[in-house]
Amino acid sequence: MARVDLARYAGTWYEIARFPNRFQRDCFGSTATYTLRPDGRVTVVNECRKGGADGPLSSVRGTARVVDPQTNAKLKVTFFWPFSGDYWIIDLGEQYEYAVVSGPDRKYLWILCRTPAMDPDRYRALVASLQTRGFDVGRLIGAAREDP
């Protein structure tokens, strides 16, 4: 991964697909908003609708810190201190139009886009790339999963 410009990465990302996880159970229309702080850390706000697209808004705020300053692609995110999780940007569009996030154990995976929908060809290419990298892409869920 080339160096990630966190100022360009900042902003809102829409979840296109993910591996199921306990902390997003019953979440729909998930977004993640990143704001670069003066101390170099990143404020993270994750939001989703609970129970369906018209469900109540649920939000959680956390903080991320860079753990690999060579690339800025590996971060640790804390939502509930002292617990933190790996947030590794493993793929990123040249124009920062999409991102793929996972961790070293590949337990989690997110495909993110700057818009609520992703071009189907781009999605298929990302999924194919992830499969060749050893990810179990059959586990992906989300809007894009319905029409891969």
C-alpha positions as CSV (number, residue, x, y, z in Angstrom):
1,M,0.0,0.0,0.0
2,A,1.3,3.4,-0.9
3,R,1.3,6.1,1.7
4,V,-2.2,7.2,2.7
5,D,-2.9,10.9,2.9
6,L,-5.1,11.1,5.9
7,A,-6.4,14.6,5.0
8,R,-7.7,13.1,1.7
9,Y,-9.0,10.0,3.5
10,A,-11.0,12.2,5.9
11,G,-14.7,12.7,5.2
12,T,-17.6,10.4,4.9
13,W,-17.4,6.9,3.5
14,Y,-20.5,4.7,2.7
15,E,-20.4,1.0,3.5
16,I,-20.9,-1.0,0.3
17,A,-20.3,-4.5,1.8
18,R,-18.8,-6.1,4.9
19,F,-18.2,-9.3,6.7
20,P,-20.8,-9.9,9.4
21,N,-19.7,-8.7,12.8
22,R,-21.3,-8.4,16.2
23,F,-21.0,-4.6,16.6
24,Q,-22.9,-3.9,13.4
25,R,-25.7,-6.4,14.0
26,D,-29.0,-5.2,12.5
27,C,-27.3,-2.2,10.9
28,F,-28.4,-0.8,7.6
29,G,-27.0,2.1,5.5
30,S,-23.8,2.3,7.5
31,T,-21.4,5.3,7.1
32,A,-18.1,6.2,8.7
33,T,-16.9,9.8,9.0
34,Y,-13.3,10.5,9.7
35,T,-12.0,13.9,10.9
36,L,-8.3,14.6,11.1
37,R,-7.4,16.2,14.5
38,P,-4.5,18.6,15.2
39,D,-2.7,16.0,17.3
40,G,-2.5,13.6,14.3
41,R,-5.2,11.3,15.5
42,V,-8.5,10.8,13.7
43,T,-12.0,11.1,15.1
44,V,-14.2,8.3,13.8
45,V,-18.0,8.5,13.8
46,N,-19.9,5.4,12.7
47,E,-23.6,5.6,12.0
48,C,-26.3,3.2,10.8
49,R,-30.0,2.7,10.8
50,K,-31.1,0.0,13.2
51,G,-33.6,-2.6,12.0
52,G,-33.9,-1.3,8.5
53,A,-33.4,1.6,6.1
54,D,-36.1,3.7,8.0
55,G,-35.0,2.6,11.5
56,P,-33.6,4.8,14.2
57,L,-30.2,6.3,13.7
58,S,-27.4,4.7,15.8
59,S,-24.1,6.4,16.3
60,V,-20.7,5.6,18.0
61,R,-17.7,7.9,18.2
62,G,-14.1,6.7,18.5
63,T,-10.5,7.7,17.9
64,A,-7.9,6.2,15.6
65,R,-4.2,6.5,15.8
66,V,-1.6,5.7,13.2
67,V,0.6,2.7,14.1
68,D,2.5,2.6,10.8
69,P,3.8,6.1,10.0
70,Q,5.6,4.8,6.9
71,T,2.3,4.2,5.1
72,N,-0.4,5.7,7.4
73,A,-2.4,2.6,6.2
74,K,-2.4,0.8,9.6
75,L,-4.3,2.3,12.4
76,K,-5.7,1.3,15.8
77,V,-9.3,2.4,16.5
78,T,-10.7,2.7,20.0
79,F,-14.5,3.1,20.6
80,F,-14.6,1.9,24.1
81,W,-11.4,2.3,26.1
82,P,-9.3,0.3,26.7
83,F,-10.3,-1.9,23.8
84,S,-9.0,-1.2,20.3
85,G,-9.1,-2.8,17.0
86,D,-6.9,-3.0,13.9
87,Y,-8.0,-0.8,11.0
88,W,-5.8,-1.5,8.0
89,I,-6.5,0.2,4.7
90,I,-5.5,-2.6,2.3
91,D,-6.8,-1.1,-1.0
92,L,-7.5,2.5,-1.9
93,G,-8.6,4.2,-5.1
94,E,-6.2,6.6,-6.8
95,Q,-8.7,9.4,-6.3
96,Y,-9.7,8.1,-2.8
97,E,-13.1,7.1,-4.3
98,Y,-13.1,3.7,-2.7
99,A,-11.3,1.9,0.2
100,V,-11.0,-1.6,1.5
101,V,-10.4,-2.1,5.2
102,S,-9.4,-5.2,7.1
103,G,-7.0,-6.3,9.7
104,P,-4.1,-8.8,10.1
105,D,-6.4,-11.7,11.0
106,R,-8.9,-11.0,8.1
107,K,-11.7,-11.4,10.6
108,Y,-13.2,-8.1,9.5
109,L,-13.6,-6.7,6.0
110,W,-15.3,-3.5,4.7
111,I,-15.7,-2.2,1.2
112,L,-16.3,1.5,1.3
113,C,-17.1,4.2,-1.2
114,R,-17.5,8.0,-1.2
115,T,-21.0,7.6,-2.7
116,P,-23.9,5.4,-1.4
117,A,-23.6,3.1,-4.4
118,M,-20.5,1.7,-6.2
119,D,-20.1,1.0,-9.8
120,P,-20.9,-2.8,-10.2
121,D,-17.7,-3.4,-12.4
122,R,-15.5,-1.8,-9.7
123,Y,-17.2,-3.9,-7.0
124,R,-16.7,-7.1,-9.0
125,A,-13.0,-6.2,-9.6
126,L,-12.5,-5.5,-5.9
127,V,-14.2,-8.8,-4.8
128,A,-12.1,-10.7,-7.4
129,S,-8.9,-9.1,-6.1
130,L,-9.9,-9.9,-2.5
131,Q,-10.6,-13.5,-3.4
132,T,-7.1,-13.9,-5.0
133,R,-5.7,-12.4,-1.7
134,G,-7.3,-15.2,0.3
135,F,-10.4,-13.5,1.6
136,D,-13.6,-15.6,1.9
137,V,-15.7,-13.2,-0.3
138,G,-18.7,-15.5,0.1
139,R,-19.1,-14.0,3.6
140,L,-19.7,-10.4,2.3
141,I,-23.1,-8.9,3.1
142,G,-24.5,-5.5,2.1
143,A,-26.3,-3.7,-0.7
144,A,-23.6,-4.6,-3.3
145,R,-23.7,-8.3,-2.3
146,E,-27.2,-8.6,-3.7
147,D,-25.9,-8.0,-7.2
148,P,-22.2,-8.8,-7.4
